[in-house]
Amino acid sequence: MKTAIAYYRVSTAKQGRSGLGLEAQQEAVRRFAEAEGYEIIGERVEVETGKGADALDRRPILKSALDDARKAGAVVVVAKLDRLSRDVAFIAGLMAQRVPFIVAQLGANVSPFMLHLYAALAENERSEIKQRTKDALAAAKKRGVMLGKHGRDVLAPANRKAAQDRAMAISDTIKAKLDAGKSLRAITAELNAEGVPTAKGGNWHLTSVKRLVDRLSA
């Protein structure tokens, strides 16, 4: 049987202790391993260190997992691409070094081109979110809005606008499929088959398609 080491990344030490976010990653890796015939021979959990956390020398648990995988003739499996990194250069560097890793969400046979594409989309999305956040806070401050703990109230409209923009980007495709009488389940399958990525560069699921359709109908 093929072997793998599971790598999970959480955002804070508190999240790591509580298991928040960790269980979903574990379940995704478990389902992948079961479907693809992999035996999980080890698990590693890393707490994200914040700024600069994509550098491998700042990710000792990931580095250890990759080294152990090489020695064991195994691969490292992550639930989603952003758990490995949100930086396209970091992903490209791992691929150039032929570091053995698989993203469960994308499948075992995703091509290097598609992996680069998904990484680029994820990085672009991160950059856009940062810029929208910066712009929203700057505009709010200019209007005299108190920030700090009230910042979420300022950012919520910007985040909703971003979600609406993403929905409209593929509205014509979705509408055409709906007009053709296709079910949400069929649309989900076709979007994945056509290589249309989600905002985070992953695969579509029935619930995510439904949410997008709901936004278009709002």
C-alpha positions as CSV (number, residue, x, y, z in Angstrom):
1,M,0.0,0.0,0.0
2,K,1.2,3.6,-0.7
3,T,2.2,5.5,2.4
4,A,1.7,9.1,3.4
5,I,2.4,11.6,6.2
6,A,-0.5,13.9,6.9
7,Y,0.4,17.6,7.5
8,Y,-2.1,20.0,9.2
9,R,-1.7,23.7,9.8
10,V,-3.7,25.8,12.2
11,S,-3.6,29.6,12.6
12,T,-3.1,30.0,16.3
13,A,-1.9,27.9,19.3
14,K,-5.4,28.2,20.8
15,Q,-6.9,26.8,17.6
16,G,-4.4,23.9,17.7
17,R,-5.2,23.0,21.3
18,S,-9.0,23.2,20.7
19,G,-9.0,21.3,17.5
20,L,-10.9,24.0,15.7
21,G,-10.2,23.7,12.0
22,L,-8.0,20.7,12.6
23,E,-10.8,18.1,12.5
24,A,-12.0,19.2,9.1
25,Q,-8.4,18.9,7.7
26,Q,-8.1,15.4,9.3
27,E,-11.4,14.3,7.8
28,A,-10.4,15.5,4.3
29,V,-7.1,13.7,4.5
30,R,-8.8,10.6,5.8
31,R,-11.3,10.5,3.0
32,F,-8.6,11.0,0.4
33,A,-6.4,8.3,1.8
34,E,-9.3,5.9,1.9
35,A,-10.3,6.7,-1.6
36,E,-6.8,6.6,-3.1
37,G,-5.4,3.6,-1.2
38,Y,-2.9,5.5,1.1
39,E,-1.9,4.4,4.5
40,I,-1.3,7.4,6.9
41,I,1.9,6.5,8.7
42,G,2.2,9.7,10.6
43,E,0.6,13.1,11.4
44,R,2.1,16.5,11.9
45,V,0.4,19.6,13.2
46,E,2.0,23.1,12.8
47,V,0.9,26.4,14.3
48,E,1.1,29.2,11.8
49,T,3.7,31.8,12.9
50,G,2.2,34.8,11.1
51,K,4.1,37.1,8.8
52,G,6.7,35.2,6.8
53,A,5.3,31.8,7.7
54,D,5.6,30.6,4.2
55,A,9.4,30.3,4.4
56,L,10.4,26.7,4.9
57,D,12.9,27.5,7.6
58,R,10.0,29.1,9.6
59,R,7.9,25.9,9.2
60,P,10.0,23.3,11.1
61,I,7.1,20.8,11.3
62,L,6.5,20.9,7.5
63,K,10.3,20.6,6.9
64,S,10.4,17.6,9.2
65,A,7.3,16.0,7.5
66,L,8.9,16.4,4.1
67,D,12.2,15.0,5.3
68,D,10.5,12.0,6.9
69,A,8.4,11.4,3.8
70,R,11.6,11.2,1.6
71,K,13.2,8.8,4.0
72,A,10.1,6.6,4.1
73,G,9.4,6.7,0.4
74,A,6.1,8.3,1.2
75,V,4.3,11.6,0.3
76,V,3.0,14.4,2.4
77,V,-0.7,15.0,2.2
78,V,-2.4,18.3,3.0
79,A,-6.2,18.9,3.0
80,K,-6.1,22.1,1.0
81,L,-3.5,24.0,-0.9
82,D,-3.6,27.0,1.6
83,R,-2.7,24.6,4.4
84,L,0.6,24.1,2.6
85,S,1.1,27.7,1.5
86,R,-0.7,30.7,0.1
87,D,2.4,31.8,-1.7
88,V,2.8,30.7,-5.4
89,A,6.7,31.0,-5.2
90,F,6.8,28.7,-2.2
91,I,4.7,26.1,-4.0
92,A,6.8,26.4,-7.1
93,G,9.9,26.0,-5.1
94,L,8.7,22.8,-3.5
95,M,7.7,21.5,-7.0
96,A,11.1,22.4,-8.5
97,Q,12.8,20.4,-5.7
98,R,10.5,17.5,-6.4
99,V,9.3,17.5,-2.9
100,P,6.6,14.8,-2.5
101,F,3.3,16.3,-1.6
102,I,-0.4,15.9,-2.6
103,V,-3.3,18.2,-2.0
104,A,-6.3,16.1,-1.0
105,Q,-8.8,18.6,-2.3
106,L,-7.2,18.7,-5.8
107,G,-6.6,14.9,-6.1
108,A,-3.5,12.8,-6.5
109,N,-3.2,13.3,-10.3
110,V,-3.5,17.1,-10.6
111,S,-1.0,18.4,-13.2
112,P,1.9,20.8,-12.3
113,F,0.2,23.4,-14.5
114,M,-3.1,23.3,-12.6
115,L,-1.3,23.3,-9.2
116,H,0.5,26.5,-10.3
117,L,-2.8,27.9,-11.4
118,Y,-4.5,27.1,-8.1
119,A,-1.6,28.5,-6.2
120,A,-1.7,31.7,-8.2
121,L,-5.4,32.1,-7.7
122,A,-5.1,31.6,-4.0
123,E,-2.2,34.2,-3.8
124,N,-4.2,36.7,-5.8
125,E,-7.2,36.3,-3.7
126,R,-5.1,36.9,-0.5
127,S,-3.7,40.0,-2.1
128,E,-7.1,41.3,-3.0
129,I,-8.5,40.7,0.4
130,K,-5.6,42.6,2.0
131,Q,-6.0,45.5,-0.3
132,R,-9.8,45.6,0.2
133,T,-9.2,45.5,4.0
134,K,-6.7,48.3,3.8
135,D,-8.9,50.4,1.6
136,A,-12.0,49.8,3.8
137,L,-10.2,50.7,7.0
138,A,-8.6,53.8,5.4
139,A,-12.0,55.0,4.2
140,A,-13.6,54.4,7.5
141,K,-10.9,56.2,9.4
142,K,-11.3,59.2,7.0
143,R,-15.0,59.3,7.9
144,G,-14.1,59.3,11.5
145,V,-15.3,55.8,12.3
146,M,-13.8,54.2,15.4
147,L,-11.9,51.2,14.4
148,G,-10.3,48.6,16.8
149,K,-13.0,46.1,17.9
150,H,-15.5,47.8,15.6
151,G,-13.4,47.0,12.5
152,R,-15.5,44.0,11.7
153,D,-18.5,46.3,11.1
154,V,-16.4,48.3,8.6
155,L,-15.1,45.2,6.8
156,A,-18.3,43.3,6.5
157,P,-19.8,45.3,3.6
158,A,-16.4,45.1,1.7
159,N,-16.4,41.3,2.2
160,R,-19.9,41.0,1.0
161,K,-19.1,43.1,-2.1
162,A,-16.1,40.8,-2.8
163,A,-18.3,37.7,-2.6
164,Q,-20.8,39.3,-4.9
165,D,-18.1,40.3,-7.4
166,R,-16.8,36.7,-7.5
167,A,-20.3,35.4,-8.0
168,M,-21.0,37.8,-10.9
169,A,-17.7,36.7,-12.6
170,I,-19.2,33.4,-13.6
171,S,-22.8,34.4,-13.5
172,D,-23.3,33.9,-17.3
173,T,-21.9,30.4,-17.1
174,I,-24.2,29.5,-14.1
175,K,-27.2,31.1,-15.7
176,A,-26.8,29.3,-19.0
177,K,-26.6,26.0,-17.2
178,L,-29.7,26.8,-15.1
179,D,-31.6,27.9,-18.2
180,A,-30.7,24.5,-19.8
181,G,-32.5,22.8,-16.9
182,K,-29.5,21.4,-15.2
183,S,-29.5,20.6,-11.5
184,L,-27.2,22.2,-9.0
185,R,-25.5,18.8,-8.7
186,A,-24.9,18.6,-12.4
187,I,-23.6,22.2,-12.5
188,T,-21.2,21.4,-9.7
189,A,-19.8,18.4,-11.7
190,E,-19.5,20.5,-14.9
191,L,-17.7,23.4,-13.2
192,N,-15.1,21.0,-11.8
193,A,-14.8,19.1,-15.2
194,E,-14.3,22.4,-17.0
195,G,-11.6,23.4,-14.6
196,V,-13.4,26.5,-13.3
197,P,-11.8,27.2,-9.9
198,T,-13.5,28.5,-6.8
199,A,-12.4,31.8,-5.3
200,K,-9.8,29.9,-3.2
201,G,-8.7,27.9,-6.2
202,G,-10.3,24.6,-5.1
203,N,-13.1,22.3,-6.4
204,W,-16.7,23.2,-6.3
205,H,-19.1,21.4,-4.0
206,L,-22.9,21.4,-4.1
207,T,-23.2,23.8,-1.1
208,S,-20.8,26.3,-2.6
209,V,-22.7,26.3,-5.9
210,K,-26.0,26.8,-4.1
211,R,-24.5,29.8,-2.1
212,L,-23.3,31.3,-5.3
213,V,-26.7,30.9,-7.0
214,D,-28.3,32.4,-3.9
215,R,-26.1,35.5,-4.2
216,L,-27.0,35.9,-7.9
217,S,-30.7,35.7,-7.0
218,A,-30.3,38.3,-4.1
